[in-house]
Amino acid sequence: MDDELLFILIVIVGILLCVASPWCIEIYTWVKGKSESLFRVLRLKE
């Protein structure tokens, strides 16, 4: 469950930073990479 909460937090923080920052594309790419890494970890745990 902690991984799922972390994923949700990363998405929310990423969206907020994207709105507040001129580096939207870089932040989006970073968040997307982190999200994909988390999904791989969650899949491995299952």
Order of alpha helices (4+ residues) and beta strands (2+ residues): alpha-alpha
